[in-house]
Amino acid sequence: MCPRFFRRRAPRPLPRGFTLVETIVAIVLIEIGLLALVASTGIVVRETLIVRARTTALELARNRVETIAATPCMATVGGISAPSGFREDWSARLVPVSSREIGDSVTYTVQRVSRTVTLKTRTPCTP
């Protein structure tokens, strides 16, 4: 008979599945990824609001400049506040060499930050 320390043991089967530490690490990594996704979604929503407001302001200014350019050549000044939070100020002044300078600025507020879009152009005065 062999001594006890020389006896061969039957190999243990490898454990199946994941350990508790591996599972916790995987959950933490997934959670960090999901939090990053939520944070980036918030940034995208905020930037979309800013771009939408800027586009609206540019449209308002462009429409006003086109309207003034289509009228007879004279000096004018005006302003209007829209209930949606946009403030528009415009002017048309006569400049030498039979032309006029048209300017329009639209001020708007997005997320407690006030921004201004300004358009200026010169158009010829035709008789």
C-alpha positions as CSV (number, residue, x, y, z in Angstrom):
1,M,0.0,0.0,0.0
2,C,1.3,3.5,-0.9
3,P,1.8,6.1,1.7
4,R,-0.9,8.7,2.0
5,F,1.1,11.6,0.5
6,F,1.8,9.6,-2.7
7,R,-1.8,8.8,-3.4
8,R,-3.1,10.4,-6.5
9,R,-6.2,12.5,-6.2
10,A,-8.8,12.6,-8.8
11,P,-8.7,16.0,-10.5
12,R,-11.4,18.4,-9.4
13,P,-13.7,19.5,-12.1
14,L,-13.3,23.2,-12.9
15,P,-16.0,25.4,-11.5
16,R,-18.6,26.6,-14.0
17,G,-20.0,30.1,-14.1
18,F,-18.6,33.4,-12.8
19,T,-17.3,34.3,-9.4
20,L,-18.9,37.0,-7.3
21,V,-16.1,39.4,-8.0
22,E,-16.3,39.0,-11.7
23,T,-20.1,39.6,-11.6
24,I,-19.7,42.8,-9.5
25,V,-17.0,44.1,-11.8
26,A,-19.2,43.5,-14.9
27,I,-22.2,45.2,-13.2
28,V,-20.1,48.2,-12.3
29,L,-18.7,48.5,-15.9
30,I,-22.2,48.3,-17.4
31,E,-23.5,50.9,-15.0
32,I,-20.6,53.3,-15.9
33,G,-21.5,52.8,-19.6
34,L,-25.2,53.5,-19.0
35,L,-24.4,56.6,-16.9
36,A,-22.2,58.0,-19.7
37,L,-25.0,57.3,-22.2
38,V,-27.5,59.2,-20.1
39,A,-25.1,62.1,-19.6
40,S,-24.4,62.4,-23.3
41,T,-28.1,62.3,-24.1
42,G,-28.6,65.3,-21.8
43,I,-25.9,67.2,-23.7
44,V,-27.4,66.4,-27.0
45,V,-30.9,67.6,-25.9
46,R,-29.4,70.9,-24.6
47,E,-27.4,71.5,-27.8
48,T,-30.5,70.7,-29.9
49,L,-32.5,73.4,-28.0
50,I,-29.7,75.9,-28.6
51,V,-29.5,75.1,-32.3
52,R,-33.3,75.2,-32.7
53,A,-33.5,78.7,-31.1
54,R,-30.6,80.0,-33.2
55,T,-32.2,78.7,-36.4
56,T,-35.5,80.4,-35.4
57,A,-33.6,83.7,-34.7
58,L,-31.8,83.5,-38.1
59,E,-35.1,82.9,-39.9
60,L,-36.7,85.9,-38.1
61,A,-33.8,88.1,-39.1
62,R,-33.6,86.9,-42.6
63,N,-37.4,87.4,-43.2
64,R,-37.2,91.0,-41.8
65,V,-34.2,91.9,-44.0
66,E,-35.9,90.5,-47.1
67,T,-39.1,92.4,-46.2
68,I,-37.3,95.7,-45.7
69,A,-35.3,95.1,-48.9
70,A,-38.5,94.6,-50.9
71,T,-39.9,98.0,-49.8
72,P,-39.2,101.4,-51.3
73,C,-35.9,102.9,-50.4
74,M,-36.3,104.9,-47.2
75,A,-34.9,105.0,-43.7
76,T,-36.8,103.0,-41.0
77,V,-36.2,101.8,-37.4
78,G,-38.3,99.3,-35.5
79,G,-38.5,96.6,-32.9
80,I,-40.8,93.9,-31.7
81,S,-40.9,91.4,-28.8
82,A,-42.5,88.0,-29.6
83,P,-44.3,86.0,-26.8
84,S,-41.9,83.1,-27.5
85,G,-39.0,85.1,-26.0
86,F,-37.4,86.6,-29.1
87,R,-36.7,90.3,-29.3
88,E,-36.1,91.8,-32.7
89,D,-34.7,95.2,-33.6
90,W,-34.1,96.4,-37.1
91,S,-33.0,99.5,-39.0
92,A,-32.6,100.7,-42.5
93,R,-30.5,103.8,-43.2
94,L,-29.7,105.5,-46.4
95,V,-26.1,105.7,-47.3
96,P,-24.3,107.6,-50.1
97,V,-24.2,106.2,-53.7
98,S,-28.0,105.5,-53.7
99,S,-28.1,102.5,-51.4
100,R,-29.3,101.6,-48.0
101,E,-27.8,99.6,-45.2
102,I,-30.2,97.1,-43.5
103,G,-29.5,95.7,-40.1
104,D,-31.5,93.3,-38.0
105,S,-30.6,91.8,-34.6
106,V,-32.6,89.1,-32.8
107,T,-32.0,88.4,-29.1
108,Y,-33.2,85.2,-27.5
109,T,-32.6,83.3,-24.2
110,V,-31.9,79.6,-24.0
111,Q,-31.3,78.0,-20.6
112,R,-30.8,81.4,-18.9
113,V,-28.2,82.5,-21.4
114,S,-29.0,85.5,-23.6
115,R,-27.7,85.3,-27.2
116,T,-28.0,87.6,-30.2
117,V,-28.0,87.0,-33.9
118,T,-27.2,90.0,-36.2
119,L,-27.6,90.3,-39.9
120,K,-26.4,93.3,-42.0
121,T,-26.6,94.0,-45.7
122,R,-26.6,96.7,-48.3
123,T,-29.1,97.0,-51.1
124,P,-29.2,99.4,-54.0
125,C,-31.9,102.0,-54.2
126,T,-33.6,101.7,-57.5
127,P,-35.9,104.5,-58.7
